[in-house]
Amino acid sequence: MKKYDVVALGELLVDFTENGTSAQGNPILEANPGGAPCNVLAMLNKLGRKTAFIGKVGDDPLGHMLKTVAVQCGIDVTNLLMDSEIHTTLTFVHTFPDGEREFSFYRNPGADMLLRQDEVQEGIIKAAKIFHFGTLSMTHEGVREATHHAVDIAKENGLLVSFDPNLREPLWNSLENAKKAIAYGLSKCDILKISDNELEFMTGTTDYTKGVRLLRESYDLPLVFVTLGKEGSRAYYHDIMVEAKPFMNVHTIEKTGAGDTFTGCVLHFILDYGLEHLTEEVLWRALLFANAGAALITTKKGALKVMPEQAEIEALICSEQ
């Protein structure tokens, strides 16, 4: 028996999102807990899964707030460290009318970058079924070593490895280094969740089936999920391609956390069905459920603290039947 369903390593940070203007006409920013890997765990916890997070925040008021919120979400924070010298990483999110975002990171350095290999608790990873990570924990040498070490532990102990590139171009000193980090993740994962723009970034094509084929020519990728925004999503499994429509009947405020919500939802299905004998029906239901979850998170500010309930997701699906 495993103690955790999913363990994730990476960034836990504060997303400052726009929330109107003050009486004096100044923009009001709301401090929303976030960070892609931890957002994924928060969605999984909403679905009744057991999770744990590995990372680092500052020993400051925002870092303590993040730790408190993660605990409230049900995430095990035994391996969440607090740095006494470097502050919690911050992101300022500018939202466009269609809900798309532009990020400004205050992370030079930020506490999440300073996780060291010797601070990763091996036992927590061994106690999980799935290990999940992205590329923000590979932008700098120390945390990159910690990430690689954690992935090695996961592989050596038979965990399924889930990877979401979550490309944030401004955080890289060169896009070539970003490609190398994504290539590393592709070489290690069993489950890939990749967005349309990330797939184009890695393959140079907007023909997404061709892009997945190009990736599979270089990497062993048993299961690939491609998110396509307003076009829905696809799953590629062996020689099967399944696609599902998006949910457009929601009032989108901003899209922060949509991909993370999607990832948490599909990992929920993998935990139920495994990776060996998936069917078109199961993959389609997973995509539909994940699309609905992703749509719902766009109706809220932030992500980690406001992940949709399973009943909300199922109700949205029923409303479209």
C-alpha positions as CSV (number, residue, x, y, z in Angstrom):
1,M,0.0,0.0,0.0
2,K,1.3,3.5,-0.9
3,K,0.8,6.4,1.4
4,Y,0.4,8.9,-1.5
5,D,-1.3,8.8,-4.8
6,V,0.8,11.7,-6.3
7,V,3.9,13.5,-5.1
8,A,5.0,16.7,-7.0
9,L,8.1,18.7,-6.9
10,G,8.5,22.3,-8.0
11,E,7.3,25.9,-7.4
12,L,4.8,27.1,-4.8
13,L,4.4,30.9,-5.2
14,V,2.0,33.8,-5.0
15,D,0.1,34.9,-8.1
16,F,-0.9,38.6,-7.8
17,T,-3.9,38.8,-10.1
18,E,-5.8,42.0,-11.0
19,N,-9.1,42.4,-9.1
20,G,-10.5,45.8,-10.0
21,T,-9.4,49.3,-8.9
22,S,-9.5,51.1,-5.6
23,A,-11.5,54.3,-4.9
24,Q,-8.4,56.2,-5.8
25,G,-8.2,54.5,-9.2
26,N,-5.3,52.3,-8.3
27,P,-5.2,48.7,-9.5
28,I,-6.1,46.1,-6.8
29,L,-4.0,42.9,-6.8
30,E,-5.2,39.8,-5.1
31,A,-2.6,37.4,-3.6
32,N,-3.6,34.0,-4.9
33,P,-1.7,30.9,-3.9
34,G,-0.3,29.1,-7.0
35,G,2.5,27.2,-8.6
36,A,1.7,24.6,-11.3
37,P,2.8,21.4,-9.5
38,C,1.0,22.3,-6.3
39,N,-2.1,23.3,-8.3
40,V,-2.2,19.8,-9.7
41,L,-2.1,18.4,-6.2
42,A,-4.9,20.7,-5.1
43,M,-7.1,19.4,-7.9
44,L,-6.3,15.8,-7.0
45,N,-7.1,16.4,-3.3
46,K,-10.5,17.7,-4.4
47,L,-11.1,14.4,-6.1
48,G,-10.2,12.5,-2.9
49,R,-6.6,11.6,-3.6
50,K,-3.7,11.7,-1.2
51,T,-0.8,14.0,-2.2
52,A,2.5,15.5,-1.0
53,F,4.6,18.4,-2.2
54,I,8.3,18.9,-2.3
55,G,9.6,22.5,-2.6
56,K,10.7,25.6,-0.8
57,V,9.2,29.0,0.1
58,G,10.5,31.9,2.0
59,D,10.3,32.1,5.8
60,D,8.1,35.2,5.4
61,P,4.4,36.1,5.7
62,L,3.6,35.0,2.1
63,G,5.6,31.7,2.5
64,H,3.7,30.9,5.7
65,M,0.4,31.8,4.0
66,L,1.2,29.3,1.2
67,K,2.1,26.6,3.6
68,T,-1.2,27.1,5.5
69,V,-3.2,27.0,2.3
70,A,-1.5,23.8,1.1
71,V,-2.3,22.2,4.4
72,Q,-5.9,23.4,4.2
73,C,-6.1,21.8,0.8
74,G,-5.0,18.5,2.3
75,I,-1.5,18.4,0.7
76,D,1.2,16.8,2.9
77,V,3.9,19.5,3.3
78,T,6.4,17.5,5.3
79,N,9.0,18.2,2.6
80,L,8.1,21.9,2.1
81,L,11.1,23.9,3.4
82,M,11.3,27.6,4.4
83,D,14.3,29.6,3.5
84,S,15.4,32.2,6.1
85,E,17.3,34.4,3.6
86,I,15.5,34.4,0.2
87,H,11.9,35.5,-0.1
88,T,8.9,33.6,-1.5
89,T,8.7,33.7,-5.3
90,L,6.0,36.2,-6.7
91,T,4.3,36.4,-10.0
92,F,2.3,39.4,-11.2
93,V,-0.4,38.3,-13.7
94,H,-1.8,40.7,-16.3
95,T,-5.1,39.4,-17.7
96,F,-6.3,40.2,-21.2
97,P,-10.0,40.5,-22.1
98,D,-10.2,36.9,-23.4
99,G,-8.7,35.5,-20.2
100,E,-5.2,35.0,-21.5
101,R,-2.4,36.0,-19.2
102,E,1.0,37.7,-19.2
103,F,3.4,36.8,-16.3
104,S,6.0,39.0,-14.6
105,F,8.1,36.9,-12.2
106,Y,9.9,38.2,-9.2
107,R,12.4,35.4,-8.9
108,N,16.0,36.6,-9.1
109,P,16.3,34.6,-6.9
110,G,13.1,33.2,-5.4
111,A,13.0,30.6,-2.7
112,D,11.6,27.9,-5.0
113,M,14.9,28.0,-7.0
114,L,17.0,27.1,-3.9
115,L,15.8,23.6,-3.2
116,R,18.9,21.3,-3.0
117,Q,19.3,17.7,-3.8
118,D,20.1,16.8,-0.2
119,E,16.8,18.4,0.9
120,V,14.6,16.0,-1.1
121,Q,13.2,13.3,1.2
122,E,13.5,10.0,-0.7
123,G,11.0,8.3,1.5
124,I,8.1,10.6,0.4
125,I,8.7,9.8,-3.2
126,K,9.0,6.1,-2.6
127,A,5.6,6.2,-0.8
128,A,3.8,7.5,-4.0
129,K,2.2,5.9,-7.1
130,I,2.9,8.9,-9.4
131,F,5.6,11.6,-9.4
132,H,4.8,14.8,-11.2
133,F,7.1,17.7,-12.2
134,G,7.6,20.6,-14.7
135,T,10.4,22.8,-16.0
136,L,10.4,25.7,-13.6
137,S,12.3,23.5,-11.2
138,M,15.1,23.1,-13.8
139,T,15.8,26.8,-14.6
140,H,18.9,26.9,-12.3
141,E,21.6,24.4,-11.3
142,G,20.8,23.6,-7.7
143,V,17.1,23.0,-8.1
144,R,17.7,21.2,-11.4
145,E,19.9,18.7,-9.6
146,A,17.2,18.3,-6.9
147,T,14.7,17.6,-9.7
148,H,16.8,15.1,-11.5
149,H,17.5,13.4,-8.2
150,A,13.8,13.1,-7.4
151,V,13.0,11.8,-10.9
152,D,15.8,9.2,-10.5
153,I,14.3,8.0,-7.2
154,A,10.8,7.8,-8.8
155,K,12.1,5.8,-11.8
156,E,14.2,3.4,-9.6
157,N,11.2,2.7,-7.4
158,G,8.7,2.0,-10.2
159,L,6.5,5.1,-10.0
160,L,4.7,6.5,-13.0
161,V,6.3,9.8,-13.9
162,S,4.1,12.7,-15.1
163,F,5.5,15.7,-16.8
164,D,4.1,19.1,-17.8
165,P,6.6,21.5,-19.4
166,N,4.7,24.6,-18.3
167,L,7.0,26.7,-20.4
168,R,7.5,30.2,-19.1
169,E,10.0,31.8,-21.5
170,P,11.0,34.8,-19.5
171,L,12.5,32.6,-16.8
172,W,15.1,31.1,-19.1
173,N,18.4,32.6,-19.9
174,S,18.1,31.0,-23.3
175,L,15.3,29.1,-25.1
176,E,17.8,26.5,-26.0
177,N,18.2,25.7,-22.3
178,A,14.4,25.5,-22.0
179,K,14.3,23.0,-24.9
180,K,17.0,20.9,-23.1
181,A,14.9,20.9,-19.9
182,I,11.8,19.9,-21.8
183,A,13.7,17.2,-23.7
184,Y,14.9,15.8,-20.3
185,G,11.3,15.6,-19.1
186,L,10.2,13.9,-22.3
187,S,13.0,11.3,-21.8
188,K,11.8,10.4,-18.3
189,C,8.0,10.6,-18.3
190,D,5.3,8.0,-18.8
191,I,2.5,10.6,-18.9
192,L,3.0,13.9,-20.8
193,K,0.6,16.8,-20.7
194,I,1.7,19.4,-23.2
195,S,0.0,22.5,-24.5
196,D,-0.4,23.4,-28.2
197,N,2.2,26.2,-28.0
198,E,4.7,24.0,-26.2
199,L,4.3,21.2,-28.8
200,E,4.9,23.7,-31.6
201,F,7.9,25.1,-29.6
202,M,9.5,21.6,-29.5
203,T,8.5,20.3,-33.0
204,G,8.0,23.4,-35.2
205,T,4.6,22.2,-36.4
206,T,1.0,23.2,-35.7
207,D,-0.1,19.8,-37.0
208,Y,-0.4,18.4,-33.5
209,T,-0.7,14.7,-34.5
210,K,2.4,15.2,-36.5
211,G,4.0,16.9,-33.6
212,V,3.2,14.0,-31.2
213,R,4.6,11.6,-33.8
214,L,7.8,13.6,-34.0
215,L,8.2,13.5,-30.3
216,R,7.5,9.8,-30.2
217,E,10.2,9.1,-32.8
218,S,12.8,10.4,-30.2
219,Y,11.1,9.5,-26.9
220,D,9.2,6.6,-25.4
221,L,5.9,8.4,-24.5
222,P,3.2,5.9,-23.7
223,L,0.5,8.5,-23.1
224,V,0.3,12.1,-24.3
225,F,-2.3,14.7,-23.5
226,V,-2.4,17.8,-25.7
227,T,-4.4,20.8,-24.6
228,L,-5.7,23.0,-27.4
229,G,-7.4,25.8,-25.6
230,K,-10.7,26.7,-27.4
231,E,-10.3,23.6,-29.5
232,G,-10.5,21.2,-26.5
233,S,-7.9,18.5,-26.0
234,R,-6.6,15.2,-27.3
235,A,-5.1,12.0,-25.9
236,Y,-2.6,9.9,-27.8
237,Y,-2.1,6.3,-26.5
238,H,-0.3,3.7,-28.6
239,D,-2.0,4.0,-32.0
240,I,-5.2,5.6,-30.6
241,M,-6.0,9.3,-30.9
242,V,-9.1,10.5,-28.9
243,E,-10.3,14.1,-28.8
244,A,-13.0,15.9,-26.7
245,K,-14.7,19.3,-27.1
246,P,-14.1,22.2,-24.8
247,F,-16.8,23.7,-22.5
248,M,-17.5,27.2,-23.9
249,N,-20.6,28.0,-21.8
250,V,-18.8,29.4,-18.8
251,H,-17.9,33.0,-18.0
252,T,-14.1,33.0,-18.3
253,I,-12.4,35.5,-16.0
254,E,-8.8,34.3,-16.5
255,K,-7.1,31.1,-17.4
256,T,-4.5,30.7,-14.7
257,G,-4.4,27.1,-13.5
258,A,-6.5,25.7,-16.4
259,G,-3.7,23.4,-17.5
260,D,-2.9,22.3,-14.0
261,T,-6.6,21.5,-13.3
262,F,-6.7,19.5,-16.5
263,T,-3.6,17.6,-15.4
264,G,-5.0,16.8,-12.0
265,C,-8.1,15.4,-13.6
266,V,-6.4,13.1,-16.0
267,L,-4.1,11.8,-13.4
268,H,-7.2,11.0,-11.3
269,F,-8.3,8.7,-14.2
270,I,-4.8,7.1,-14.5
271,L,-4.9,6.3,-10.8
272,D,-8.2,4.5,-11.4
273,Y,-7.4,2.7,-14.6
274,G,-3.6,2.4,-14.8
275,L,-1.5,2.9,-17.9
276,E,-1.5,-0.5,-19.4
277,H,-5.1,-1.1,-20.6
278,L,-6.7,2.2,-21.4
279,T,-9.5,2.2,-23.9
280,E,-10.9,4.9,-26.2
281,E,-14.0,5.2,-23.9
282,V,-11.9,5.8,-20.8
283,L,-9.6,8.3,-22.5
284,W,-12.6,10.2,-23.9
285,R,-14.2,10.4,-20.4
286,A,-10.9,11.5,-18.9
287,L,-10.6,14.3,-21.5
288,L,-14.2,15.4,-21.0
289,F,-13.9,15.5,-17.3
290,A,-10.6,17.4,-17.5
291,N,-11.9,19.9,-20.0
292,A,-14.8,20.6,-17.7
293,G,-12.6,21.0,-14.7
294,A,-10.3,23.4,-16.7
295,A,-13.3,25.4,-17.9
296,L,-14.5,25.9,-14.3
297,I,-11.2,27.1,-12.9
298,T,-11.2,29.9,-15.6
299,T,-14.3,31.4,-13.9
300,K,-12.3,32.1,-10.7
301,K,-9.3,34.2,-9.7
302,G,-6.3,32.1,-9.0
303,A,-6.2,28.3,-8.9
304,L,-4.7,26.4,-5.9
305,K,-7.3,27.5,-3.3
306,V,-10.4,27.4,-5.6
307,M,-10.2,24.1,-7.5
308,P,-13.6,22.8,-8.6
309,E,-15.4,20.1,-6.7
310,Q,-16.1,16.8,-8.5
311,A,-19.9,17.5,-8.3
312,E,-19.4,20.8,-10.1
313,I,-17.4,19.1,-12.9
314,E,-20.0,16.4,-13.3
315,A,-22.8,19.0,-13.3
316,L,-21.2,21.0,-16.1
317,I,-20.7,17.8,-18.2
318,C,-24.4,16.9,-17.6
319,S,-25.5,20.4,-18.7
320,E,-23.9,19.8,-22.1
321,Q,-25.3,16.3,-22.7
